[in-house]
């Protein structure tokens, strides 16, 4: 039975309004930090396009061999999982203590008064939104009732492009500096950049700012929720010890996404008798949700928990074979790229070669070599999340045979 009566001291009149415990809502949605995409009943792809440097000197008659730069297309997927809220209760337990809503008429045909429905639905909706907020952040899909869908921290943890920061710093100020220094220049001044942290971490940061000897703020006031001009957002359910910097917005200009069946599913609630002959009622709502991030290299994470899930991973890239050799009349050969994340071609493709980069496979087409010497070049690949990590593919086309 979901309705439990405790410690009632009813001995006369009661207020007409039923009071419910204060419950936080789904803050990550309510604060506009995530883009919620409706009407995703099965699967939706988040298309991602990355480009490389394309500027070069003017050529009178540019050809395919003069091509510079690249378009890298890939996708992340939103695939909502289905779950529900369902609870039963016996309204008769309230009839004797909540006098304003006692039923009238024949007992066999008594109905749940609309006011009672409204109060119970309001309590259910508030609780569901709060639980959803937790799963949006910490969710992991599995087989139990606590594993409904994958949250954004799970997505970040399993994205190899995410920038993971480590520090020995103890103070919140120094921890924030460590995160700030790792933010790529491309998003440092983006208006959607936010720091995400727990309320406990924010309060520790606020206390540090207040206790500074020469620059302390008024102890009766909260400090501004920002660090070096970037707004700090606190979220209920966010784990203490984890600081994330990323782009947050309620539209496609942010980096956090959620796919849902309907945007107001948490307000669509069915209420009715469990059986026609019984006195139990039920409350039921069904939902579909999934989350994901667009670009891992636009997520910076510092995890200082005693058991961190965002350990710093080594970033690597290699290409095998490391050299491709062609006959004088050219040809087509391939090499396989193994990388810890997305990568790109650095600079222009060597003269006399055309390159197709698809699904971690480099296919090189060499044109014929009519010269009296071998033609050589080097194709350089670099990780998107750490361009200092590079791999080189040496290209050689044999010289023309002497007749």
N, C-alpha and C positions, 0 to 999 in steps of 0.2 A: 504494500500500500504506500503510495507516494505522499499522501497527506497525513501528517502526524500532528496530533494536538498535544501540546505540553503546557503545563503550568497556567491553565486558564483560571481566572478569578471572576468570571462573569457573574454579576448579580444585579443586572439592570440594563441600562442603555449602553451602547457602544457607538463609537464614531462610524459614520457611514463609509469612510474610506479605509481600505485595508492597506496597512503600511508594509512595505517590503524592504529587505536589506539592500543597501546601496551596492551596486555592482558596476564595475567599469565596463565600457563598451569595447568594440573592436577598434582599438586606437590606431592601428596601422592603416586602416581604411578611413576612419573618421578624421584623422589628421592629414589625409591626402598624400600619404607617403608611397602608395602602391597604385598601379593602374589596374583597375578591375574591368575585365572584358566580359560582357554578358553573352548569353546565348551560345555558350560553348558546351554542347551536349556530348561530344565524343572526343575530338582532338583538334587543337589549333596550333599552328606553327608560328613562332616568333621569328620573322625573317631578319637576318643580320648581314650587313654588307660592310666590308672593310676595304679600304683603298690604300695604295702606296704612292710614293712620290712620282709625279708625272712630268714636271717641268724639265725642259732641255733646250739646247741651242736650236735655232731655226735651221731647218734643212729644206732646200728648194723642192726636192722630190722625195718626201719621206716614204719609206717602204715598211713592210712588216717587221724587218730586222731592226728598225729604228724605234719600235714600240718600247715604252718605258712605263713602269707602274703596273698595277694589277687591280682587279676586282675580285675579292674573296667573298663568296656567298655561302652562308651556312644557316642552320636553323636550331633553335631550342623549341621544345614542345610543351604545351599545356594540355594535359590529359586528365580532366576532372574525375575524381573518385566520388562515388555516391555513398551517402550516409544519412542518418536520420536522428531526430530526437523523438522519444516516445515515452510517455509516462501515463499512469492511470491514477485515479483518485475517487474517493467516495464523498460527494458533496454533503451527504447527510451528517458527516462529522462536524460540519460548520453550522448546520441549522440551529442547533441548540445554543450556540454561543455568539452567533453573528445575527442579532435580532433584526436589523433593517432588511435582511434579505431572506427571511424565512419564507418558504413557499406557501402558496395558497391553493385551494382547490383540492380535488380528490388525490389521495396519496399515491394511487397507482399511476396517475398521469402527471405527477409533479415534474417540472422542468428546471434546469439549471438557470437561474436568473441571469439576464444579460450583464448586470453589473458584476456578478461573480465571475462570469466568463472573462470580462474585460480585465479584472484585477489579476486573474491567474495567467492570462495570456501575456500581460505586461511583464509579470515576473519571469515567465518562461523565456520571452524574447530577450530580456536583459541578460539572463544567464547564458543563453545560447550565443549571443554576440560576444560575451566575455570569453567563453570557451573557444569560439572561433578565432579570436584575437591571439590566444595562446598557440593554436595550431598553425595559424598563418606564419608564426615565427618559428616555433619549435617542432612542428609536426613531422612525423616519420610514418610513412604508409606501411601497414602490416596487417596482422590477422586479429588484433585485439581491438576493443572499443576505444583504446587510447591511441590507436595508430590509424588515423582517418585519411590523411593525405600528407604529402611532403611539403614542409614549410620552407621559407627562404633560407634559413640557416643551413638546412640539409642541402639545399641546392648549392649554396656557396661552398659548403664543405666538400662537395663532390665535383667541383669545377676546378680543373687544374690551372686555369688562367687567373684565378683569384690571387691577389697579392697578399701574402701572409707576412705579418710583421712580428718580430721578436724583440724584446727589450728586457733589461734588468731593472728598469725604473720602478720605483715604489709609488711615487706621487702620481695623482691623476694628471697633473699638468705635464709631467714628463712623458707619461703614456700617450697623451694627446699629441705631444710634439713628435713622438715616434711615428704615429699614424700620419700626421700631417706631412712629414718628410717623405713618406712613401707614396703620396698621392701623385699620380701622373700630371704633368703640366697641362695636358689637354683638358682636364676637368677641374683644375685647382680654382679657377675663377668662374666656374659654371654656377649660375644662380640656383640650380637645383641640388647642389652639393649639400649633404647633411651628415652629421655625426649621429649614429644611433647607439644608445646605451640604456642601461637599467636605471631606475630611479635611485637605487642605492649608490651607484657610481656617480650619478649627477650630484647627489647630496654630499658625497665625499669631495667632489670637485668644488662645489659651492663653499664647503667648509674651508678648503685650502685657500680659496680666494679671500674669504673673510678674515682668515688668521694671518695673512701676510703682514709683517711688522710695519712696513712703511706704506703699503698700498691697500690696507684693509678697507673693505666697504662697510656700510652701516649694518650692524648685526640685526637690525629690525627689518631689513629688506633682503629679498633674494637677489643674487647676482644675475646678470643677463645670461640666458641659456645659449651661449655661443662660445666658440674658441677661435680666436684670430679671424673674426668676421664671419665664420661659418656657423650656422644655427645648429644647436644640439637638440635632438628629439629623444624624449624618454618614452618607453613603451612598457605597458604592463605585461609581464611574462618574459621580458627580455632577460637573458641570464647575466648575472653580475660577473664582471671580469672580462666581458666581451665588448669591444668597441669596433664598430663598423663605420667606414666612410664610403658613401656611394651617392649616386644621383637618385633623388626621390621626388616623385610628382604623381598626380592622379591621372596623367595622360602618358602618351608614348615618349615624352621627353625625359622620363625617368628610366631607371634601370630595374625596377621591381615590378613584376606582373603577377596577376591572378586571373584564372579563368573560372567563371561560374556559370551555372545554368541560367538563373535569373538574378538580377542584382538585389532583389528584395526577398529572396527565398527565406531568409531568417524571419520574415514577417508574415509568411504565408503558412498559417497554422490551421490544421483540421481539429475540430473539437466535436465530440459526439459521444453517445452511449456506446460502451464496449459491446454490449449485447442488448437486444430489444427487451428481453425479460429481466435484465439485471439492473443494478443501481450504480455500477461503476461507470465513470466517464473516462475518456482518454484524450490526451493532447498529442498531436503528431505533426512533425514537419520533416520534409525531405530536402536535401541539398546536394549539390555537386561543386567541388572546389579543387583546384590545383594551383600551385605557385611555381614561378621560375624567375631567373634573372636573365637579362639580355646579354651583357658582356661581363665576363669574369674579370677582365683586366681593369674594369671600372669599379671593382670592389676591393677595399683595403680592410683587412681584418687583423686585429690584435686580440689574442686570446690568452689571458693571464690566469685562467682557472688552474686549480691544482691538478686537474686531469684535462688538459686542453685537447680539443678536437681539431683545432686549426694549427697543427704543428707545421713548422716551416718545411716545405718540400724543396728538394733540389730541382732546378729547372734545367732540362737537357734537350738537346736536339742533335740528331745525326742523320746522315744520308748514306745509304748503301746501295750499290757500291759508291765509293767516294770519287770514282773517275769513270768517264765514259769515253771510249775510243771508237772513232768512225773511220771507214775506208775513205779514199779520196773522193768517191762519187757520193758521199753523204749517207743518209739513212735515218732510221728512227730507233731510239733506245730509251730505256726507262730506269729510274732509280726510286727506291722506297724511302720515305722520310719517317723517322720515328721521333716524335716530339712530345714534351710534357704539356703542350698547349698549342694554341693556334700560332702560326708562323707566317712570314711573308718573304718575298724576294727583295733583296736589298739592291737598289740601283737598277741599272739597265741590264738586259740580257746581252751576253757577249755577241759581237758581230758574227754573222754566219750561222746563228742558231735561233730556233724558235722553241719556246717552252710552254707546255701545258701543265698546270698544277691542278690536280683533281684528286680528292679523296686520299691525301697523303701519298700521292704518287706523282713523280716528276717525269713527264714524257718530253724528250728532247728530239727535235728534228734538225738535222744538220744538212746544210746545203753543200753542194759539191765544192771541192777545193782545187782550183786550177793553178795554184801557185806552186813554186818550186820549194816551198818550205811548209812544215806542219803548221796548221792553224790551231791555236790554243786559246782558251778563255776559262774564266772561273765564274760559276754561278754561286752567289752567297745567299744563304737563308738565315733568318733571325727570328727569335720568338717575339710575339707581339707583347707579352707581359714583361719581357726582359730582353731588349734588343742587343744587349751585350753578349747574349748566348747565341753563337752562330755555328753554322756548318757550311762547308764549302764542297762544291761538286766541280771537279776539274773536267773540262771538255777538250777533246783533241780530235782534229780531223787530219788524217795523213796527207802528205804532199802528193801532188799529181805525179804519176809515173813518167819517167823520162823515156821518150821514144827514140 
